Amino acid sequence: MHPMKRRMKNWAFALAVLALSAVFLSPFLVMLTTSFKTMEDAFMVPVKILPREFTIKNYGAAVNKIPYFQYMGNTALITILSLAGIKWKGAKLISGLLMATMMIPYTVTMIPLYRTWHALGLTKTYVPLIAPHFAGHAYYIIILRQFMAGLPNSLFEAAKIDGANEVQRYLNLALPLCKPALTTVGIYTFIATWSDYLGPLIYINRKERMTLSLGLQQFLNEFTVDWTLLMAAAMIFVIPVVLLFFIFQRNFVEGVSTAGLKA
C-alpha cells in the first residue's frame, strides 16, 4: 500500500476511534461534571458541561444521606465471596449442556429459582446472590474451557515425565498460563456482582443488608431528585470498577482476544 494511503487509513481509523470514544464516554463525563455542580447550576440554562461553581460538598452529602459505606461493605462481601469460586474445565457433554443453559433468559428461571431458595430457607440471605457466581456462570466456564483447550499439551506431558502429578500440573502450569482468562472472568464477575440490582431487589428485604445498587435508589424521591448527590454517589460506586479495569486491562484484553481461539 502506498505510504500516503496507509497514513490516510490510519488517520481515518483514529478519528473513528475518537468519535466512538466520545459517544461512550460522554455519559460518564456528564455524570462526573454534574457531581461537582450545585443543584441550581445543574439545571441552569444554557446548560454547560463544566460547573459554573465547583463544589465537592455533594460527595460528603451523598455518603451521609444513606448508610453508604455499610451498603458498600455489603456489596463488597457479596462480590469477594462470588469471586472465590473455582472454575472447572468440564467435558464436551457438560460444555454443550452449559451452552444450552445460556439460551434460557433469567426472567424464565427467576421464579423457579426463588421458590427453590425459599424452600431452602435462604431467601433473606446473601447465599442466592453468591452461590451462582461461586459455582461458576456458564459463560465464564466456557471462556476458561476454550482457553485451556488452547494450552500446549507438550508442556503437561513434559511435566508428567518429570514426575509432576495432576495437582502439580494444574497449580504450576495450567493456572499461571490461564492468568489472562482468569482475569477476564474475574472482571466480568466483579462487574456483574458489584452492579447487580435485580438479584438484591428480589432476595434482600432488610435495609441494613442492602447493596449499593439498591441504596442509590433512595436518592430518587417521589416528587424530586437531587441529581447532584445522585451523580456523586454514582461516581463513588463506579470508581472500583474503573480502577479494577485499568489495573488488569492488559490481561483482560489478552483473555478476551484468545479465549475463543480454539474449541
QUIPE-V266108 format. One record per run of one state. SS is the DSSP state (~ for helix, > for strand, _ for the rest). FROM is the first residue (numbers start at 1). TO is the last residue. Records with the same first field share a line. If there is no record, write none. Layout:
SS=FROM-TO, FROM-TO
This chain:
_=1-2, 35-38, 43-56, 66-67, 84-91, 102-105, 120-126, 136-137, 150-152, 162-165, 178-178, 195-197, 204-206, 210-211, 221-224, 226-226, 259-263
~=3-34, 39-42, 57-65, 68-83, 92-101, 106-119, 127-135, 138-149, 153-161, 166-177, 179-194, 198-203, 207-209, 212-219, 227-258
>=220-220, 225-225
